[in-house]
Amino acid sequence: MNNWVAAPLLIPLFTAVILIFLHNKLMLQRWISLFSTLLNTAVAIGLLLRVHEDGIQTLNMSGWKPPYGIVLVADMFAVLLVLTASVVSACCLAYSFRGIDEQRERHYFYSLVHFMLAGVNGSFLTGDLFNLFVCFELMLMSSYALIVLGGTKRQFRETLHYILINVLSSTLFVASIAYLYGATGTLNMAHLSLRIAELGQSGPITAVAALLLVVFSVKAGLFLFFWLPGSYGAPPAAVSALFGALLTKVGMYALIRTFTLIFYHEAVVTHTLIGIMAVATIVLGGFGAVSQTNVNRILGYNVIASIGLISLALAVSNEHALTGAVFYLVHDMIAKALLFLLAGVLVAETGTERINRMGGVLLHSPLLAWMFLIASLSVVGLPPLSGFPGKLLIIQGSLESGSYIIAAAGVLLTLLLLYSLIKIFILGFWGDARKERNPEWKQPRKLLASSAPLMLIIVLLGLFAEPVLPYIQQASGALSDPSVYIQAVFKE
Amino acid sequence: MPKGNDIFLQNVSKVVVFIILAFALYLFFTGHGSPGGGFIAGLMTAGALLLLALSFDIETVRKVVPVDYKLLTAAGLLIALCTGTGALFFGEPFLKHAFGYFDLPLLGKTELHTALIFDLGVYLAVIGVTMTILLTIGEDN
């Protein structure tokens, strides 16, 4: 029993509730929010070191033993993602001090962000399938409010799509949980894994697995992503960054967790399906990114394509590929948040989202330009930056398994993303300004300063990949051997 | 909605509201061991307030119950969270509850449990959320 496991869930919840009382005191709200996310980061680092030394930490909530009560499980994979989410959210919050207007701040913006973080951290840490659904809903409810907050016409239109698609997939989620409970009589993930290993993964259970695959794919933007580029572009940059960095990754986390821990017996059916969806996602997402001229939509398609890459690793599911997937997931959360934040500055600077109406930014804001270039290159996976080790491991893993199509898709993705991001750079930053500039525009130093830590992490994570690798390998080791997770849950 | 002029509805609801509120109170206290609890009691209470709003109007409800429902929600959440977290200070797992038997005047030997405080939080949060939703929709026209 370790009560600290609940802390990443409790800190945002308390903050969110306290901020409701303070919704008119802007400065106080800002500082409490930032302090809370920094505190969460510190707690996550503490948990990370503890898990690294003593193995997986669990907490039986209310003191009920595992198959009966709800258990929180902090394994290395979950803790790494909690840590990354805390760092990313701290930077996005610091960005929103300047990047979000007062009207939104007064209307519970910070509260909603913290409720969403509680949902995100809860989804990472829970060891119970129904509790996962509850945390998903907490996260989604707050994201509904965040995406519509401000109430512009475009936000209303996109929110409608977003809510409809998510309500539909949540319904399917509950239905598949009910089927699974009917078939196995448990919802504890470790217990589910044991039961299904005993019973054998029969046809009906594989069908439920496929249903869950559809549900998580909608949330993650794997193949079923038609709603994503529009919805993520509608709210202000700080919110887009949070969505792009966290929400789809929670879906991806759920996919990796369920298909490595529970449904790993019929890999020929489920993992082949994941592989086909991943390749399709890369092709469609990559060409989508290339074909767009709107900055936010290009980034939206970039989010989708990266999800495709991580799913490739899940389809292969050998040790190298999973290590690569964990590394790339951590990198992608940081890099996507950074790209969305910088795109927010870019749009504010040029007054348009269309790259063919921008131009000349390199002359006026060289700092923004170079930060954007480095972020783009790291997404593409250029060697000294953090995108490279993950991508290399994923492609290496797929070559080891003889999945040449998957490896080829990974390389194709790199080229397409490179083209789409460099297109932003060439059209947006080079040349002369195509549009009258706002004469009152000042250098957004504070906005850039708040995204600088993310930038720094990208560079450091790439340069010092070697010292980080043991943590990543501990995470992927537990993923490729479900018995580690199961024993940790049932040890008490 | 026409400004309250339905005498029958208004007079009946004046009485019925108190019956509903009393039943909500009963549900709230019976909830630990048998069907009931903070959630359903909160819905009942919100139902009573809604009946008032239907038979009179929203302004009357605001005057009779001058509460900011958003803050009520927050207060409820805070109470529930604090009850769950309280267990941490006794070295128990999160959300663990305690109970004991006490001799109270009038009631005699009574079981008191911390789950009731948690339920109070749920009760307030449910009233707050339901009324916020209803009043927001009601204000639109």
Interface residues (C-beta under 8 A of the other chain):
Chain A: M1 N3 A6 L10 L13 F14 V17 I18 I20 F21 L59 N60 M61 S62 G63
Chain B: K70 L71 T73 A74 L77 L78 L81 T85 L88 E92 P93 F94 L95 K96 H97
